[in-house]
Amino acid sequence: MTSNQELIDRGLRTVWHPCTQMKDHERVPPIPVRRGDGVWLEDFDGNRYIDAISSWWVNLFGHANPYINTALRNQAKQLEHVILAGCTHEPVVRLSEQLAAITPGNLKRCFYAENGSAAIEIALKMSFQYWKNNGQTGKTRFVNLENSYHGETIGALSVGDVSIFKDTFEPLLLKPYTVPSPDAYCREPGESAEEYALRRAGDLARTLEEHAHQICAVIIEPLVQCAGGMRMHHPAYLMKLRELCDIHDVHLIADECAVGFGRTGTMFACEQADITPDFMCLAKGLTAGYLPLSAVVTSDRIYQAFYDEYDSLKGFLHSHSYTGNPLCCAVALATLELFEEHDAIEQNKALSSFMAQATERFEDHPHVSDVRQTGMIVAIEMVQDKASKTPYPWQERRGMRVYEYAIQNQALLRPLGNVVYFMPPYVITPEEIQLLCDVAWEGISRATN
């Protein structure tokens, strides 16, 4: 029978792991996962770990979910894949109908890919070509927010602003206009999150007033900048953003790849500001962590700008081999059915409340400057000095110390720099949340001692 060490040794001879300095594995080996069950992962030696980060924010209803397993098996018996150019199939039609029904406002048209970065690329290209098709060829730029993250492909990386991912590839990238983030962590003493968001909307307004004739779209992660450290902002910014985009005739791209499907407390984060973007990018939780699928959902107004005779060359000539894969679509449909069957949004409210109570004590920790929460996301910011919010030098890798402690104590935590966060599957129990909090408290205490 395979052991942990055997699989680790074999893997390190052939596998190049993502977002990893592989030399780290000389000291901290990868976790050899044999199976998953609910919120738990198990290795080959029988050790178990709570998946506190939903396996990179994708898993909604637990590992090896019986309902999704059945849907996947049934679809595999019938049709595994077919080209979506010139063909169609029932799962993709049904899923498109479902997404059109549950996304905000007039978002009715669905274009599919395999991951969030690809969805962002599609939205950027659609926005650019929309203006080109309508004769506005001067619109070639985008607006992004400081500290934003939208993926790793060239276009998606271009409209992000997390330096550790972006700086190496700067010569290859598009040049967006970058405006200050409404991140509530940066507000002045006595300033509310809403006041700060509206102040930062003023910076955006000035950029659009000066450059709207060059700008295709503004792109934003609604409510939470996830890879940027789980930084959170008030919905008032989104309301003002929609208003400004309308005034200046600029598209709004909502990157809901990480924050969609109930993660922020509503099915989609944009709902909390009662806005409809021009493009909504969906991924991650769309298939509850089972298969790679993403979608860009947009309006008929956008769609009609591409709808013409072939020789007009206005068609959107973009494709992926696995676009609209039937297995992925069947799993996504099962995921949406579980939302209804379990009334997941309401159940999450109770879990979110418990998470808030369980993490209250971190506010008194001498090396925690902020405990913030939006729905099923809680973030705990470790700092060198609490009063001044002075961060630890990134080279000290305090978050890695928390990670190492956690994996020795039944928890898979993967801090973002100095930010420890919980983003668990929706099937987690209060007892499991409490265990995570206990492990995180001790891990942070050891890492900051």
Long-range contacts (C-beta under 8 A, 24 or more apart in sequence): 1-44, 2-34, 2-44, 3-44, 3-45, 4-32, 4-43, 4-44, 4-45, 4-47, 6-44, 7-32, 7-44, 8-32, 28-400, 28-403, 28-404, 31-407, 31-412, 35-63, 35-64, 36-62, 36-63, 36-64, 37-62, 37-63, 37-64, 38-62, 38-63, 38-64, 38-425, 38-427, 39-63, 39-424, 39-425, 39-427, 39-428, 39-429, 39-432, 41-412, 47-410, 48-410, 49-407, 49-410, 49-411, 49-412, 50-410, 50-411, 50-412, 50-424, 50-428, 50-432, 50-435, 50-436, 51-412, 51-424, 51-425, 52-406, 52-411, 52-412, 52-413, 52-422, 52-423, 52-424, 52-436, 53-412, 53-413, 53-414, 53-421, 53-422, 53-423, 53-424, 54-289, 54-423, 54-424, 54-425, 55-289, 56-284, 57-226, 57-258, 57-263, 57-284, 57-285, 57-423, 58-284, 58-285, 58-287, 58-288, 58-289, 59-285, 59-288, 59-289, 59-425, 60-261, 60-262, 60-285, 60-288, 60-289, 60-335, 60-338, 60-344, 60-425, 60-426, 61-288, 61-335, 61-338, 61-342, 61-344, 61-425, 61-426, 61-427, 62-425, 62-427, 63-289, 63-425, 65-288, 65-338, 67-334, 67-337, 67-338, 67-341, 68-288, 68-290, 68-331, 68-334, 68-335, 68-338, 70-334, 71-330, 71-331, 71-333, 71-334, 72-290, 72-291, 72-327, 72-330, 72-331, 72-334, 74-330, 75-326, 75-327, 75-330, 75-331, 76-327, 78-326, 79-326, 80-326, 80-327, 81-322, 81-325, 81-326, 81-327, 82-326, 84-112, 84-323, 84-324, 85-319, 85-323, 89-324, 89-326, 89-329, 91-326, 91-329, 91-330, 91-333, 92-324, 92-326, 92-329, 94-329, 94-333, 95-329, 95-332, 95-333, 95-336, 98-333, 98-336, 99-282, 99-295, 99-297, 100-297, 102-267, 102-336, 103-268, 103-280, 103-297, 104-268, 104-270, 104-271, 104-275, 104-276, 104-277, 104-280, 105-276, 105-299, 106-276, 106-299, 106-300, 106-301, 107-276, 107-277, 107-280, 107-297, 107-298, 107-299, 108-297, 108-298, 108-299, 108-300, 108-303, 109-297, 109-298, 109-299, 109-300, 109-302, 109-303, 110-295, 110-296, 110-297, 111-295, 111-296, 111-298, 111-316, 111-318, 112-293, 112-294, 112-295, 112-296, 112-320, 112-323, 112-324, 113-293, 113-294, 113-295, 113-296, 113-320, 113-323, 114-292, 114-293, 114-294, 114-320, 114-322, 114-323, 114-325, 114-328, 115-151, 115-283, 115-292, 115-294, 116-150, 116-151, 116-156, 116-255, 116-257, 116-258, 116-281, 116-283, 116-284, 116-294, 117-150, 117-151, 117-152, 117-153, 117-156, 118-151, 118-153, 118-294, 118-320, 119-257, 119-281, 119-282, 119-283, 119-294, 119-295, 119-296, 120-150, 120-151, 120-153, 120-155, 120-156, 120-159, 120-219, 120-253, 120-255, 120-257, 120-281, 121-151, 121-153, 121-155, 121-156, 122-281, 122-296, 122-318, 123-217, 123-219, 123-253, 123-279, 123-281, 123-296, 123-298, 124-155, 124-156, 124-159, 124-216, 124-217, 124-219, 124-253, 125-155, 125-316, 125-318, 126-279, 126-296, 126-298, 126-302, 126-316, 127-216, 127-217, 127-251, 127-253, 127-278, 127-279, 128-216, 129-305, 129-306, 129-314, 129-316, 130-216, 130-251, 130-302, 130-305, 130-306, 131-216, 133-305, 133-306, 133-314, 134-305, 138-213, 138-214, 139-213, 139-214, 139-215, 139-216, 140-214, 140-216, 141-174, 141-175, 141-176, 141-177, 141-211, 141-214, 141-215, 141-216, 142-174, 142-176, 142-177, 142-215, 142-216, 142-217, 142-218, 142-219, 143-176, 143-177, 143-178, 143-179, 143-204, 143-207, 143-208, 143-215, 143-217, 143-218, 143-219, 143-250, 144-176, 144-177, 144-178, 144-179, 144-218, 144-219, 144-220, 145-178, 145-179, 145-180, 145-181, 145-182, 145-220, 145-221, 145-225, 146-178, 146-179, 146-180, 146-181, 146-183, 147-181, 147-183, 147-225, 147-228, 147-229, 147-231, 148-181, 148-219, 148-220, 148-221, 148-225, 148-228, 149-221, 149-225, 149-226, 149-227, 149-228, 150-219, 150-221, 150-255, 151-257, 159-219, 160-227, 161-228, 162-227, 162-228, 165-227, 177-207, 177-211, 177-215, 179-203, 179-204, 179-207, 181-225, 181-228, 181-231, 181-233, 182-233, 182-234, 182-237, 183-225, 183-231, 183-232, 183-233, 184-231, 184-232, 184-233, 184-234, 184-372, 185-231, 185-232, 185-370, 185-372, 185-381, 185-389, 192-234, 193-233, 193-234, 194-234, 194-236, 196-234, 197-233, 197-234, 197-235, 197-236, 197-237, 197-240, 198-236, 198-237, 198-240, 200-237, 201-236, 201-237, 201-240, 201-241, 201-244, 204-240, 204-241, 204-244, 205-240, 205-244, 208-244, 208-245, 208-247, 208-248, 208-250, 209-248, 212-248, 212-249, 212-250, 215-248, 215-250, 216-250, 216-251, 217-245, 217-250, 217-251, 217-252, 217-253, 217-278, 217-279, 218-244, 218-245, 218-250, 218-251, 218-252, 218-253, 219-253, 219-255, 220-252, 220-253, 220-254, 220-255, 221-255, 221-256, 221-258, 221-259, 222-254, 222-255, 222-256, 222-259, 222-264, 222-268, 222-269, 222-270, 222-272, 222-273, 223-259, 223-264, 223-269, 223-272, 223-374, 224-258, 224-259, 224-263, 224-264, 224-269, 224-374, 224-377, 226-258, 226-259, 226-377, 227-258, 227-416, 228-416, 229-379, 229-381, 229-416, 229-417, 229-419, 230-372, 230-377, 230-379, 230-416, 230-419, 230-421, 231-372, 231-379, 232-372, 232-373, 232-374, 232-377, 232-379, 235-272, 235-273, 236-273, 237-273, 238-269, 238-270, 238-272, 238-273, 238-275, 239-273, 239-274, 239-275, 241-275, 242-273, 242-275, 242-276, 242-277, 245-278, 251-278, 251-279, 252-277, 252-278, 252-279, 253-277, 253-278, 253-279, 253-281, 254-279, 254-280, 254-281, 255-281, 256-280, 256-281, 256-282, 257-281, 257-282, 257-283, 257-284, 257-294, 258-283, 258-284, 260-284, 260-285, 260-286, 261-285, 261-286, 261-335, 261-339, 262-339, 262-344, 262-345, 262-348, 262-375, 262-376, 262-426, 263-375, 263-376, 263-377, 263-423, 264-374, 264-375, 264-376, 264-377, 265-345, 265-348, 265-349, 265-352, 265-374, 265-375, 265-376, 266-345, 266-375, 267-339, 267-345, 278-302, 285-335, 286-332, 286-335, 287-328, 287-331, 287-332, 287-335, 288-331, 288-334, 288-335, 288-338, 289-425, 290-331, 290-335, 291-325, 291-327, 291-328, 291-331, 292-322, 292-328, 293-325, 293-328, 293-329, 293-331, 293-332, 342-426, 344-426, 347-426, 348-375, 348-376, 348-426, 351-376, 351-426, 351-428, 351-430, 351-433, 352-376, 354-430, 354-433, 355-422, 355-433, 358-430, 358-433, 358-434, 358-437, 359-422, 359-437, 361-437, 361-441, 362-437, 362-440, 362-441, 362-444, 365-441, 365-444, 365-445, 366-448, 367-444, 367-448, 368-444, 376-423, 376-424, 376-426, 377-421, 377-422, 377-423, 378-421, 378-422, 378-423, 379-419, 379-420, 379-421, 380-419, 380-420, 380-421, 380-440, 380-444, 381-418, 381-419, 382-418, 382-419, 382-420, 382-444, 382-447, 382-448, 383-418, 391-418, 392-418, 392-448, 394-418, 398-447, 398-448, 399-447, 401-443, 401-446, 401-447, 402-440, 402-443, 402-444, 402-446, 402-447, 403-443, 405-439, 405-442, 405-443, 405-446, 405-447, 406-439, 406-440, 406-443, 409-439, 409-442, 409-443, 410-435, 410-439, 411-435, 411-436, 411-439, 411-440, 413-439, 413-440, 413-443, 420-444
